[in-house]
């Protein structure tokens, strides 16, 4: 049976990447797109509003903007369509909407859809327990010059992983500037670099006395995020209503 997909943000860069990869799969089909911009190359109808969609679908894959979230979730809940949410920059009120919708439909949400990044997060859970007492921790993330939010959703996800697995009280420091920036023992530094066309790089530095350990993930292209979203969509269509993330996907593989 072919998985029927609504692609939200279909005319954007990630939308075009997803179109290419999904078209290569025999068991997946994009039946409609949602975007404020039309695309003359699309082989499916594109709507500027979820309420205008007439095609039946199994799952929505969303790489767009948080501004569409309310309409997306209302449509998905009304039509019992699963939703894979790949957009970053959500606010607390958005997460509350997502959690509420997950009571009636399956919702998959990850700050980073890369399989490798989520494996890195699992590695961090172990590393922190061995290094927290004698090593300073810094997170450095780099992205292209058009990325709107900072620090990245992935950096926030990795920070949460560290804080959830560390036994000391910590304080986040977002960049350092001034004449009195001597590091405190309980700090976790978070730094954002923006430039060029960098797809995404996340480096967790454990700096100790006379030795450093770095755990780094580098995205070579946007394909890794699209492939993660496709894997999530395939996983989600067989799930009951609920809130799912990459941990759930990794556990069943």
PAZAPA-4460 file (N, C-alpha, C; in steps of 0.05 Angstrom, whole numbers, plus 32768, in hexadecimal, padded with zeros to 4 digits):
% residues 253
    n_x    n_y    n_z   ca_x   ca_y   ca_z    c_x    c_y    c_z   seq   type   mol
   8011   7FE8   8000   8000   8000   8000   8011   8019   8000     1      X     A
   800B   802C   7FEF   801B   8045   7FED   8013   8058   8003     2      X     A
   8027   8064   8010   8022   8078   8024   801C   8093   8017     3      X     A
   8005   809F   801D   7FFD   80B8   8011   8005   80CF   8023     4      X     A
   8014   80E2   8017   8021   80F7   8027   8017   8113   801E     5      X     A
   8012   8124   8032   800F   8140   802D   8029   814D   8036     6      X     A
   8035   815D   8024   804F   8169   8029   804C   8186   802F     7      X     A
   804F   818E   8048   804C   81AA   8050   8067   81B8   804E     8      X     A
   8068   81CF   8040   8081   81DC   803A   808D   81D0   8020     9      X     A
   807C   81C7   800E   8085   81B8   7FF7   8095   81C8   7FE3    10      X     A
   8092   81E3   7FE3   80A1   81F4   7FD0   80BC   81FE   7FDB    11      X     A
   80C2   81F7   7FF4   80DB   8200   8000   80F2   81ED   7FF9    12      X     A
   8109   81F3   8003   8121   81E2   7FFD   811D   81C5   8006    13      X     A
   8114   81C2   8020   8110   81A7   802A   80F9   8199   801B    14      X     A
   80E5   81A9   8013   80CF   819E   8004   80D8   8191   7FEA    15      X     A
   80EA   819F   7FDC   80F4   8194   7FC3   8105   817B   7FC7    16      X     A
   8115   817B   7FDD   8125   8164   7FE3   8112   814C   7FE8    17      X     A
   80FD   8150   7FF8   80EB   813B   7FFE   80DC   8131   7FE5    18      X     A
   80D5   8143   7FD4   80C7   813A   7FBB   80D9   8127   7FAB    19      X     A
   80F3   812D   7FA9   8105   811C   7F9A   8107   8101   7FA7    20      X     A
   810B   8100   7FC1   810F   80E6   7FCF   80F6   80D6   7FD0    21      X     A
   80DF   80E2   7FD4   80C6   80D3   7FD5   80BF   80C8   7FB9    22      X     A
   80C4   80D7   7FA4   80BF   80CE   7F89   80CF   80B5   7F82    23      X     A
   80E5   80B1   7F90   80F5   8099   7F8B   80EB   8080   7F99    24      X     A
   80D7   8083   7FAA   80CC   806D   7FBA   80B2   8063   7FAD    25      X     A
   80B0   8048   7FAB   8098   803C   7F9F   8080   803C   7FB1    26      X     A
   8085   803D   7FCB   8070   803A   7FDE   8067   8054   7FEB    27      X     A
   806F   806B   7FDF   8067   8085   7FEA   805F   8098   7FD3    28      X     A
   804C   80A9   7FD9   8041   80BB   7FC4   8038   80D5   7FD1    29      X     A
   8041   80EB   7FC6   8038   8106   7FCF   801D   810C   7FC0    30      X     A
   8008   810F   7FD0   7FEE   8114   7FC4   7FE7   8131   7FC3    31      X     A
   7FF4   8142   7FD5   7FEE   815E   7FD5   8004   816D   7FE4    32      X     A
   8007   8186   7FDE   801A   8197   7FEC   800D   81B0   7FF8    33      X     A
   8019   81BB   800C   8010   81D4   8018   8027   81E7   8019    34      X     A
   8023   81FF   800D   8038   8214   800D   802C   822E   8004    35      X     A
   8037   8244   800E   802E   825E   8005   8038   8264   7FE8    36      X     A
   804C   8255   7FE0   8057   8258   7FC4   8050   823F   7FB4    37      X     A
   8049   8243   7F9B   8043   822D   7F89   805D   8224   7F7C    38      X     A
   805D   820B   7F72   8074   8200   7F65   806B   81F3   7F4B    39      X     A
   8075   81FE   7F34   806C   81F5   7F1A   8076   81D9   7F14    40      X     A
   808A   81CF   7F23   8095   81B5   7F1D   8088   819F   7F2D    41      X     A
   8077   81A6   7F40   806A   8191   7F51   8056   8181   7F41    42      X     A
   8055   8167   7F47   8043   8155   7F3A   8029   814F   7F4A    43      X     A
   8024   8161   7F5D   800D   815F   7F6E   8001   817B   7F73    44      X     A
   7FE8   817D   7F7B   7FDC   8197   7F80   7FE8   81A4   7F99    45      X     A
   7FEB   81BE   7F98   7FF6   81CD   7FAF   7FE1   81E1   7FB9    46      X     A
   7FDC   81E1   7FD2   7FC8   81F3   7FDF   7FD6   8206   7FF2    47      X     A
   7FCA   821D   7FF6   7FD5   8231   8009   7FC8   822E   8024    48      X     A
   7FB6   821B   8027   7FA8   8217   8040   7FA0   81FA   8043    49      X     A
   7FA4   81EF   805A   7F9D   81D2   805F   7F80   81CD   805A    50      X     A
   7F6F   81E0   8060   7F52   81DB   805D   7F49   81D7   8040    51      X     A
   7F5A   81DE   802D   7F53   81DC   8011   7F5A   81C0   8006    52      X     A
   7F68   81B0   8015   7F70   8196   800B   7F58   8183   8008    53      X     A
   7F56   8176   7FF2   7F41   8163   7FED   7F4B   8146   7FEC    54      X     A
   7F65   8143   7FE7   7F71   8128   7FE5   7F73   811A   8000    55      X     A
   7F6F   8100   8000   7F72   80EF   8018   7F90   80E9   801C    56      X     A
   7F98   80EA   8035   7FB5   80E5   803C   7FB8   80D5   8055    57      X     A
   7FCF   80C9   8058   7FD5   80BA   8071   7FE6   80CA   8084    58      X     A
   7FF7   80DC   807A   800A   80EA   808B   8011   8105   807F    59      X     A
   8016   8118   8090   8021   8132   8088   803F   8133   8090    60      X     A
   8050   813B   807D   806C   8141   8084   806F   8160   8082    61      X     A
   8078   816C   8097   8078   818A   8098   8095   8194   809C    62      X     A
   809F   81A2   8087   80B7   81B1   8089   80B0   81CE   8080    63      X     A
   80A4   81DD   8092   809B   81F8   808A   80A2   820D   809F    64      X     A
   808D   8217   80AC   8090   822C   80BF   807C   8229   80D5    65      X     A
   8083   8231   80ED   8071   822D   8104   8055   823A   8100    66      X     A
   8054   824E   80EE   803B   825C   80E9   8025   824A   80DE    67      X     A
   802C   8234   80D1   8018   8222   80C6   800F   820C   80D9    68      X     A
   801B   820B   80F1   8017   81F5   8103   7FFA   81F2   810B    69      X     A
   7FED   8207   8112   7FD1   8206   811C   7FBF   81FA   8106    70      X     A
   7FC1   8204   80EE   7FB0   81FA   80D8   7FB6   81DD   80D1    71      X     A
   7FD0   81D6   80D3   7FD9   81BB   80CD   7FCD   81A7   80E1    72      X     A
   7FCF   81AE   80FB   7FC5   819C   810F   7FA6   819A   810F    73      X     A
   7F99   81B0   810A   7F7C   81AF   8108   7F73   819D   80F1    74      X     A
   7F80   819F   80DA   7F7A   818E   80C3   7F80   8171   80CA    75      X     A
   7F98   816C   80D5   7FA0   8150   80DA   7F8D   8143   80EF    76      X     A
   7F85   8152   8103   7F73   8147   8118   7F58   8141   810C    77      X     A
   7F4E   8153   80FC   7F33   8150   80F0   7F32   8139   80DD    78      X     A
   7F48   8134   80CD   7F48   8120   80B9   7F57   8107   80C1    79      X     A
   7F60   8106   80DA   7F6E   80EE   80E5   7F87   80E7   80D3    80      X     A
   7F97   80FB   80CF   7FB0   80F8   80BF   7FC7   80FB   80D2    81      X     A
   7FDA   80E9   80D1   7FF2   80EB   80E2   8003   8102   80D9    82      X     A
   8014   810D   80EB   8024   8125   80E5   8041   8121   80ED    83      X     A
   8053   8125   80DB   8070   8126   80E1   8079   8143   80E0    84      X     A
   8080   814E   80F7   8086   816B   80F9   80A4   816E   80FA    85      X     A
   80AF   817A   80E5   80CC   817E   80E3   80D5   819B   80E5    86      X     A
   80C1   81AD   80E8   80C7   81C9   80EA   80D4   81D0   8105    87      X     A
   80E6   81E3   8106   80F3   81EC   811F   80E8   8207   8127    88      X     A
   80F0   8210   813E   80E9   822B   8147   80CE   822C   8155    89      X     A
   80C3   8215   815E   80AA   8214   816C   80AC   8222   8187    90      X     A
   8096   822E   818F   8094   823A   81AA   8085   8227   81BD    91      X     A
   8085   822E   81D6   8078   821C   81EA   805A   8218   81E3    92      X     A
   804D   822D   81DA   8031   822B   81D3   802D   8218   81BB    93      X     A
   8041   8216   81AA   803F   8203   8193   8041   81E7   819D    94      X     A
   8054   81E2   81AF   8057   81C7   81BA   803D   81BE   81C9    95      X     A
   8030   81D1   81D6   8017   81CA   81E3   8002   81C1   81CF    96      X     A
   8000   81CF   81B8   7FEE   81C7   81A3   7FF4   81AC   8198    97      X     A
   800E   81A7   8194   8017   818D   818A   800F   8176   819D    98      X     A
   8015   817A   81B7   800E   8166   81CA   7FF0   8161   81CB    99      X     A
   7FE0   8176   81C9   7FC3   8173   81C9   7FBA   8163   81B1   100      X     A
   7FC5   8169   819A   7FBD   815B   8181   7FC5   813D   8182   101      X     A
   7FDB   8138   8190   7FE5   811C   8191   7FD2   8109   81A1   102      X     A
   7FBE   8115   81AE   7FAA   8104   81BB   7F97   80F7   81A8   103      X     A
   7F95   8102   818F   7F82   80F8   817C   7F90   80ED   8162   104      X     A
   7FA9   80F5   815D   7FB7   80EB   8146   7FD4   80E5   814D   105      X     A
   7FE2   80D4   813E   7FFE   80D0   8142   800E   80E9   8138   106      X     A
   801F   80F4   814A   8030   810B   8142   804D   8104   8148   107      X     A
   805E   8109   8134   807B   8104   8137   8088   811F   8136   108      X     A
   8099   8124   814A   80A7   813E   814C   80C4   8139   8155   109      X     A
   80D6   8144   8146   80F2   8144   814D   80FF   815E   8146   110      X     A
   8111   8168   8157   811F   8181   8151   8133   817D   813A   111      X     A
   813A   8164   8134   814C   815E   811E   8144   8143   8113   112      X     A
   813F   8141   80F9   8135   8129   80ED   814C   8116   80E4   113      X     A
   8165   811E   80E9   817B   810D   80E1   817E   80F5   80F4   114      X     A
   8180   80DE   80E8   8184   80C5   80F7   819E   80C7   8108   115      X     A
   81B3   80D2   80FB   81CD   80D4   8108   81CD   80E6   8120   116      X     A
   81BF   80FD   811E   81BE   8110   8134   81B0   8103   814D   117      X     A
   819C   80F3   8147   818E   80E6   815E   819E   80CF   816A   118      X     A
   81AF   80C2   815A   81C2   80AF   8165   81D6   80BE   8177   119      X     A
   81DF   80D5   816D   81F2   80E6   817C   81E6   80ED   8198   120      X     A
   81CC   80F3   8198   81BF   80FA   81B1   81C0   80E3   81C4   121      X     A
   81BD   80CA   81BA   81BE   80B3   81CB   81DB   80AF   81D6   122      X     A
   81EF   80B5   81C6   820A   80B3   81CF   8210   80C7   81E5   123      X     A
   8204   80DF   81E3   8208   80F4   81F7   81FE   80EB   8212   124      X     A
   81E8   80DC   8213   81DC   80D3   822C   81F1   80C3   823C   125      X     A
   8201   80B3   822F   8216   80A4   823C   822E   80B5   8243   126      X     A
   8237   80C5   822F   824F   80D5   8232   824D   80E8   824A   127      X     A
   8237   80F5   824D   8233   8109   8262   8238   80FD   827E   128      X     A
   822F   80E5   8282   8232   80D8   829C   824F   80D3   82A4   129      X     A
   8260   80D0   8290   827C   80CB   8296   828C   80E5   8297   130      X     A
   8283   80FA   828A   8293   8112   8287   8289   812B   8296   131      X     A
   8272   8129   82A3   8266   8141   82AE   8277   814F   82C4   132      X     A
   8286   8140   82D3   8294   814B   82EA   82AE   815A   82E2   133      X     A
   82BC   814F   82CF   82D7   815A   82C9   82D9   8168   82AE   134      X     A
   82C3   816A   829F   82C5   8176   8284   82B0   818C   8282   135      X     A
   82B9   81A2   8275   82A7   81B8   826E   8298   81B1   8255   136      X     A
   827F   81B9   8253   826E   81B1   823C   8266   81CA   822C   137      X     A
   826B   81C9   8212   8263   81DE   81FF   8255   81D2   81E7   138      X     A
   8241   81DF   81DE   8232   81D7   81C5   8236   81ED   81B0   139      X     A
   8241   81E5   8199   8245   81F8   8183   8236   81EE   816B   140      X     A
   8223   81FF   8161   8213   81F7   814A   8218   820B   8133   141      X     A
   8219   8200   811A   821D   8211   8102   8208   820B   80EE   142      X     A
   81FD   8220   80E2   81E8   821D   80CD   81EC   8233   80B8   143      X     A
   81DD   8230   80A2   81DD   8243   808C   81D3   825F   8095   144      X     A
   81D9   8273   8084   81D4   828E   808C   81B6   8296   808A   145      X     A
   81A5   8284   8081   8188   828A   807F   8178   827E   8096   146      X     A
   8185   826F   80A7   8176   8262   80BD   816C   8278   80D1   147      X     A
   8153   8276   80D8   8146   828C   80E7   814A   8289   8105   148      X     A
   8148   8270   8110   8149   826D   812D   8165   8267   8137   149      X     A
   816B   826F   814F   8185   826B   815B   8182   826B   8179   150      X     A
   818F   8258   8187   819D   8241   817C   818A   822E   816F   151      X     A
   8194   821B   8160   8184   8209   8150   8173   81F7   8163   152      X     A
   815E   81EC   8157   814D   81D9   8166   815D   81C1   816E   153      X     A
   8170   81B9   815D   8181   81A1   8164   8193   81A7   817B   154      X     A
   819F   81C0   817C   81B0   81C7   8192   81A0   81C7   81AC   155      X     A
   8187   81D0   81AB   8176   81CF   81C3   8170   81B2   81CB   156      X     A
   816C   81A1   81B7   8167   8185   81BD   817F   8178   81CA   157      X     A
   8197   817E   81C0   81AF   8172   81CC   81B4   817D   81E8   158      X     A
   81AE   8197   81EB   81B0   81A3   8206   819E   8195   821A   159      X     A
   8185   8190   8211   8172   8182   8223   817C   8166   8229   160      X     A
   8188   8158   8216   8193   813D   821A   81A8   813E   8230   161      X     A
   81BA   8152   822E   81CF   8155   8242   81C4   815B   825E   162      X     A
   81B1   816E   825F   81A6   8177   8279   8196   8160   8286   163      X     A
   8188   8150   8275   8178   813A   8280   818A   8123   828B   164      X     A
   81A4   8123   8284   81B5   810D   828C   81CD   8116   829D   165      X     A
   81CD   812F   82A6   81E2   8139   82B6   81D9   813B   82D3   166      X     A
   81EB   8137   82E6   81E3   8136   8302   81E8   8150   8311   167      X     A
   81F2   8165   8303   81F7   817E   8310   81E4   8194   8304   168      X     A
   81DF   81A8   8314   81D0   81BF   830A   81E0   81CF   82F6   169      X     A
   81D5   81D5   82DF   81E4   81E3   82CB   81D7   81FD   82C3   170      X     A
   81E7   820E   82B7   81DD   8228   82AD   81E6   822B   8290   171      X     A
   81D2   8232   827E   81D8   8235   8262   81E3   8251   825D   172      X     A
   81F8   8253   824E   8204   826D   8245   8203   826E   8227   173      X     A
   81F4   8281   821C   81F0   8283   81FF   8204   8298   81F4   174      X     A
   821C   828E   81EC   8231   82A0   81E2   823E   82AE   81FA   175      X     A
   8255   82B9   81F5   8263   82C8   820A   826E   82E2   81FF   176      X     A
   826A   82F7   820E   8275   8311   8206   827A   8322   821F   177      X     A
   828F   8332   821F   8294   8344   8236   82AF   833E   8242   178      X     A
   82B5   834B   8257   82D0   8349   8264   82D1   8337   827B   179      X     A
   82BA   832A   8282   82BA   8318   8299   82AA   82FF   8292   180      X     A
   82B6   82EF   8281   82A8   82D7   8277   82B6   82BD   827F   181      X     A
   82C4   82BF   8296   82D1   82A6   82A0   82BC   8291   82A4   182      X     A
   82C2   8279   829C   82AF   8264   829C   82AA   8259   82B8   183      X     A
   8290   8255   82BE   8289   8248   82D7   8288   822A   82D3   184      X     A
   828B   821B   82E8   828C   81FE   82E5   8272   81F1   82DB   185      X     A
   825B   81FE   82E1   8242   81F2   82DB   8235   81FD   82C1   186      X     A
   8245   820B   82B1   823B   8217   8298   8239   8202   8282   187      X     A
   8225   8206   8271   8225   81F9   8256   8223   820F   8242   188      X     A
   8237   8212   8232   8237   8228   821E   822A   821F   8204   189      X     A
   8219   8230   81F8   820C   822B   81DF   8213   8241   81CC   190      X     A
   821E   823A   81B4   8227   824E   81A1   821C   8248   8186   191      X     A
   8214   825D   8177   8208   825A   815D   8219   8268   8148   192      X     A
   821F   825A   8132   822D   8265   811B   821A   8265   8104   193      X     A
   8219   827B   80F5   8208   827D   80DD   8219   8287   80C5   194      X     A
   8218   8277   80AF   8228   8280   8098   8225   826E   8081   195      X     A
   8226   8279   8069   8227   826A   8050   820F   8257   804D   196      X     A
   8215   823F   8044   8200   822B   803F   8203   8212   8050   197      X     A
   820E   8215   8068   8212   81FE   807A   81F8   81F0   8080   198      X     A
   81F4   81D7   8079   81DA   81CA   807F   81D5   81C6   809D   199      X     A
   81EB   81C2   80AC   81E8   81BE   80C9   81FF   81AF   80D5   200      X     A
   820B   81BA   80EA   8221   81AC   80F8   821D   81B1   8116   201      X     A
   821F   819C   8125   821D   819D   8142   8234   8190   8150   202      X     A
   8242   819F   8161   825A   8195   816E   8257   8198   818C   203      X     A
   8259   8182   819A   8259   8183   81B7   8275   817F   81C1   204      X     A
   8280   8193   81CE   829B   8192   81D8   829B   818D   81F6   205      X     A
   82AA   8178   81FE   82B0   8173   821A   82CD   817A   821E   206      X     A
   82D2   8191   822C   82ED   819B   822F   82F7   8195   824C   207      X     A
   830B   8184   824E   8316   817D   8268   8332   8187   826B   208      X     A
   8340   817F   8280   835B   8187   8285   836E   8177   8274   209      X     A
   837A   8185   8261   838D   8179   824E   8381   8165   823A   210      X     A
   8367   8165   8238   835A   8153   8224   833E   815D   821D   211      X     A
   8337   815B   8204   831D   8162   81FA   8310   814A   81EC   212      X     A
   82F6   8149   81EE   82E6   8135   81DF   82D1   8145   81D0   213      X     A
   82CF   813F   81B6   82BA   814C   81A6   82A9   8137   8198   214      X     A
   828F   813B   819A   827B   812A   818C   826D   813C   8178   215      X     A
   8271   8136   815F   8267   8148   814B   8256   813A   8135   216      X     A
   8241   8148   812D   8231   813E   8116   8231   8154   8101   217      X     A
   8237   814C   80E8   8237   815F   80D2   8224   8155   80BC   218      X     A
   8211   8166   80B5   81FF   8160   809F   820C   8168   8085   219      X     A
   820E   8155   8073   821A   815A   8058   8206   8164   8044   220      X     A
   81EC   815E   8049   81D7   8168   8037   81BD   8166   8046   221      X     A
   81A8   8172   803A   818D   8171   8046   8180   8156   8044   222      X     A
   818C   8144   8034   817F   812A   8030   817C   811B   804A   223      X     A
   818E   811F   805D   818D   8110   8076   8173   8117   8086   224      X     A
   816B   8130   8084   8153   8138   8093   813A   812E   8084   225      X     A
   813A   812E   806A   8124   8124   805A   8121   8106   805F   226      X     A
   8137   80F7   805E   8136   80DA   8063   812B   80D4   807E   227      X     A
   8133   80E4   8092   8128   80E0   80AD   810A   80E4   80AE   228      X     A
   8101   80F8   80A0   80E4   80FE   80A0   80D5   80E8   8092   229      X     A
   80E0   80DD   807D   80D3   80C7   806F   80D2   80AE   8080   230      X     A
   80E7   80A8   808F   80E7   8091   80A1   80D2   8096   80B7   231      X     A
   80D0   80AE   80C1   80BD   80B5   80D6   80A0   80B1   80CB   232      X     A
   809B   80B9   80B3   8080   80B7   80A7   8079   8099   80A4   233      X     A
   808C   8089   809B   8087   806C   8098   8081   805F   80B3   234      X     A
   808F   8068   80C7   808B   805E   80E3   8070   8067   80EE   235      X     A
   8069   8080   80EA   8053   808C   80F8   8038   8082   80EF   236      X     A
   8035   807A   80D5   801B   8072   80CB   8010   8059   80D8   237      X     A
   8021   804A   80E5   8018   8032   80F3   8015   8036   8111   238      X     A
   8018   804F   811A   8017   8055   8137   7FFB   805E   813F   239      X     A
   7FF5   805A   8159   7FDD   8064   8165   7FE1   8082   816B   240      X     A
   7FCB   8091   8170   7FCE   80AD   8178   7FE2   80AF   818F   241      X     A
   7FF3   80C4   818E   8007   80C8   81A2   801D   80DA   8198   242      X     A
   8030   80E0   81A9   8046   80F2   81A3   805F   80E1   81A0   243      X     A
   806C   80E2   8189   8083   80D1   8183   809B   80E2   817B   244      X     A
   80B3   80D7   817F   80CB   80E5   8177   80E0   80D0   816D   245      X     A
   80F8   80D9   8168   810C   80C8   815D   8114   80B1   8170   246      X     A
   8112   80B5   8189   8117   809F   819C   8105   8087   8197   247      X     A
   80EB   808D   8192   80D8   8077   818B   80E0   8069   8172   248      X     A
   80E8   8079   815E   80F1   806D   8144   810A   805C   8147   249      X     A
   811D   8066   8156   8136   8057   815A   8131   803D   8169   250      X     A
   811F   803E   817C   811A   8026   818C   810D   800F   817D   251      X     A
   80FE   8016   8168   80F0   8001   8159   8100   7FF7   8141   252      X     A
   8118   8002   813D   8129   7FF9   8126   813E   7FE6   812F   253      X     A
***
